[in-house]
Amino acid sequence: MATEDRPRAEGPRPALRELVARRRAELGLSYAKLEERAGVDEYGEKRVKSSWLHRLETGEKVIPPDYSALVGIAVGLDISLPVVQAAAGEQFFGIATVEGESGQARALMARAGRMTPEQVDALARFLDVVAPQE
């Protein structure tokens, strides 16, 4: 079969797992304490359960977190929601987020979202001239 000859793509990095493990260790939090700090959603349900956090960190299969869980993780770990969303997007959906230290990359992406396909192509050609990829 032709697909057997193709090199397999490396799976998404366990970005959320690494983020949660690192930050939880920095704060000295147990899984139960992080669950408590994550709070409850509008229905009074825990946003994140300690058992899910344990499975995430140990590399077991977990259901991707919903928005409420991402909010809880951000609150519980005292980090920004966009950082948590980017890590989850990378781990569960293979979405690579481009960041610029000054936020310029995000501003450019917002502008690109308002461009026509022809304008995006012209911009890409321009960038290839002034800042070629390595």
C-alpha positions in Angstrom: 0.0 0.0 0.0 1.3 3.4 -0.9 0.8 4.9 2.5 3.2 2.4 4.1 6.1 4.0 2.2 5.4 7.5 3.5 7.1 8.6 6.7 4.7 8.9 9.6 4.1 12.4 10.8 5.0 13.0 14.3 1.9 13.5 16.5 1.1 16.7 18.2 3.3 17.6 21.2 1.7 17.0 24.6 1.7 20.7 25.1 -1.2 20.9 27.7 0.2 18.0 29.6 3.6 19.7 29.8 2.1 23.1 30.7 -0.1 21.7 33.5 2.7 19.5 35.0 5.2 22.3 34.9 3.0 25.0 36.4 1.4 22.6 39.0 4.9 21.7 40.2 5.9 25.4 40.3 2.9 26.2 42.5 3.3 23.0 44.6 -0.3 21.9 43.9 -1.7 18.5 44.3 -4.3 17.3 41.7 -7.0 17.8 44.3 -5.9 21.3 45.1 -5.8 22.2 41.4 -9.3 20.8 41.0 -10.4 23.0 43.9 -8.8 26.1 42.5 -10.3 25.5 39.1 -13.7 26.1 40.6 -17.2 25.2 39.2 -19.1 26.0 36.1 -22.4 27.8 35.9 -24.2 24.5 36.7 -22.2 24.0 39.9 -20.2 21.2 38.3 -16.4 20.9 38.8 -14.6 22.4 35.8 -11.8 20.0 36.1 -11.5 16.7 38.0 -8.4 15.6 39.7 -8.6 12.2 38.1 -8.7 13.8 34.6 -5.6 15.9 35.5 -3.8 12.8 36.7 -4.6 11.0 33.4 -3.5 14.0 31.4 -0.2 14.3 33.2 0.6 10.6 33.0 -0.1 10.5 29.3 -3.2 8.4 29.4 -6.0 9.0 27.0 -8.3 11.8 28.0 -11.3 13.5 26.5 -10.2 16.9 25.2 -11.2 19.6 27.6 -14.2 21.9 26.9 -14.1 25.7 27.2 -15.2 25.6 30.9 -12.3 23.2 31.7 -9.8 25.4 30.0 -11.0 28.3 32.0 -10.7 26.3 35.2 -7.2 25.2 34.3 -6.2 28.8 33.6 -7.7 30.0 36.9 -6.3 27.1 38.9 -2.8 27.5 37.5 -2.9 31.3 37.5 -2.0 31.6 33.8 -3.8 33.3 30.9 -6.6 31.6 29.1 -5.0 32.1 25.6 -1.9 30.2 26.8 -4.0 27.3 28.0 -6.1 27.4 24.8 -3.0 27.3 22.6 -1.5 24.4 24.5 -4.8 22.4 24.3 -5.2 23.2 20.6 -1.7 22.0 19.9 -2.0 18.8 22.0 -5.5 17.7 21.0 -6.0 19.2 17.5 -2.4 19.7 16.1 -3.0 23.5 15.9 0.3 25.3 16.0 -0.1 28.9 17.3 2.3 31.5 16.1 3.4 34.0 18.7 5.5 37.1 18.5 7.2 38.4 21.6 5.6 41.8 21.0 2.2 40.6 19.9 2.9 41.8 16.4 2.3 38.3 14.9 -1.2 38.2 16.4 -2.0 41.7 15.1 -0.9 40.8 11.6 -3.0 37.6 11.7 -6.0 39.6 12.8 -5.5 41.9 9.8 -5.0 38.9 7.4 -8.4 37.6 8.5 -10.0 40.6 6.9 -8.1 40.3 3.6 -9.3 38.7 0.4 -7.6 35.5 -0.8 -5.8 37.6 -3.5 -4.5 40.0 -0.9 -3.3 37.2 1.3 -1.4 35.7 -1.6 0.1 39.1 -2.4 1.2 39.5 1.2 2.7 36.0 1.3 4.7 36.8 -1.9 5.9 40.0 -0.4 7.0 38.3 2.9 8.8 35.7 0.9 10.9 38.5 -0.6 11.6 40.6 2.5 11.7 37.7 5.1 12.3 34.4 3.3 11.7 31.2 5.2 14.8 29.3 6.3 
